[in-house]
Amino acid sequence: MSKREHHATTRVVDAGFEIFFHDQRVAESEQAIELREYYRGRELAPVYYFAPELLADLDARESRHSTFCPIKGETRYWHFADRENAIWSYPDPLEGVAAIRGRVAFDSASGFRIERGNA
């Protein structure tokens, strides 16, 4: 598959984010890195990556699970509440998405919701 068929872009977003787990606000941040991924002509939903310091206030437990993405690299995961691998990070991302290095993202399928304020 060519880079044109599968690629990602990143940008800094200053917007006043709130991170919810189900209906409870668990974290907030003034800034995130927005990653937009494009795969075979489709744009996937944006993913927001936050400063790793957000994990300090959460009762997240490191996971032994890891995966590999051909455009982002090796992934590190954390469990949260009763959800396994609900938070992830790319400690050493591949070229092209270096802006997400060490930042954390929250899995909407695990019950997380990101609300973005106005920039």
C-alpha positions in Angstrom: 0.0 0.0 0.0 1.4 3.4 -0.9 1.8 6.3 1.4 -0.9 8.1 -0.6 -3.4 5.3 0.2 -2.6 5.4 4.0 -1.2 8.5 5.7 -1.9 10.9 8.5 -1.6 14.6 9.3 -1.2 16.3 12.6 -1.9 19.8 13.9 -1.9 21.6 17.3 -5.4 22.5 18.5 -5.9 25.1 21.4 -9.5 24.6 22.3 -10.1 23.8 26.0 -10.8 20.0 25.9 -12.7 18.0 28.4 -12.3 14.2 28.6 -15.2 12.2 30.0 -15.4 8.6 30.9 -19.1 7.8 30.4 -20.7 10.8 32.1 -17.9 11.7 34.5 -15.3 14.3 33.6 -11.9 12.7 34.3 -9.5 15.2 32.7 -9.2 18.5 30.9 -6.6 20.1 28.7 -6.1 23.4 26.9 -4.3 21.8 24.0 -4.1 18.6 22.0 -2.5 17.3 18.8 -5.2 16.4 16.3 -4.3 13.4 14.2 -6.3 12.9 11.0 -5.8 9.5 9.3 -6.6 8.8 5.7 -7.0 5.2 4.5 -7.8 4.1 1.0 -9.6 7.4 0.2 -11.5 7.7 3.4 -10.9 10.1 6.2 -11.2 8.4 9.6 -12.5 10.3 12.7 -9.9 12.6 14.2 -8.0 11.4 17.3 -6.8 13.9 19.9 -3.5 13.2 21.7 -2.9 14.9 25.0 0.1 15.6 27.2 1.1 12.5 29.1 0.8 14.3 32.5 -3.0 13.7 32.2 -2.3 10.1 33.2 -1.0 11.2 36.7 -4.5 12.1 37.8 -6.1 9.0 36.4 -6.1 5.5 38.0 -4.7 4.0 34.8 -2.8 0.8 34.9 -0.1 0.0 32.4 -0.9 -2.9 30.0 1.4 -5.4 28.5 -0.5 -5.3 25.2 1.0 -3.5 22.2 0.2 -3.2 18.5 1.9 -1.8 15.5 0.5 0.7 13.0 2.4 1.1 9.7 2.1 4.9 9.7 2.3 5.6 13.4 4.5 2.9 14.9 4.5 0.8 18.1 1.7 1.5 20.6 1.7 1.4 24.4 -1.6 0.9 26.3 -3.2 1.5 29.7 -6.3 0.0 31.3 -8.8 2.3 32.9 -11.6 1.4 35.2 -13.0 -1.9 33.9 -11.8 -1.3 30.3 -8.7 -2.9 29.0 -6.3 -1.0 26.7 -8.6 2.1 26.8 -5.7 4.6 26.6 -2.8 4.5 24.2 0.4 6.3 23.2 3.1 6.1 20.6 6.4 6.5 22.6 8.5 6.6 19.5 6.2 7.3 16.5 7.3 7.0 12.9 8.4 10.0 10.8 5.5 12.1 9.7 3.6 11.9 13.0 6.3 12.8 15.5 4.1 15.4 17.0 2.2 12.7 18.9 5.4 11.3 20.6 4.5 10.2 24.1 1.1 11.9 24.1 -2.0 9.9 25.1 -5.3 9.2 23.4 -8.5 7.9 24.8 -10.6 5.2 23.2 -14.2 6.2 22.5 -15.3 2.5 22.2 -14.1 2.1 25.8 -16.5 4.8 27.1 -14.3 7.9 26.7 -15.7 11.1 25.1 -13.8 14.2 24.1 -15.6 17.5 24.2 -13.8 20.3 22.4 -14.4 24.0 23.3 -14.1 26.9 20.9 -10.6 27.9 19.8 
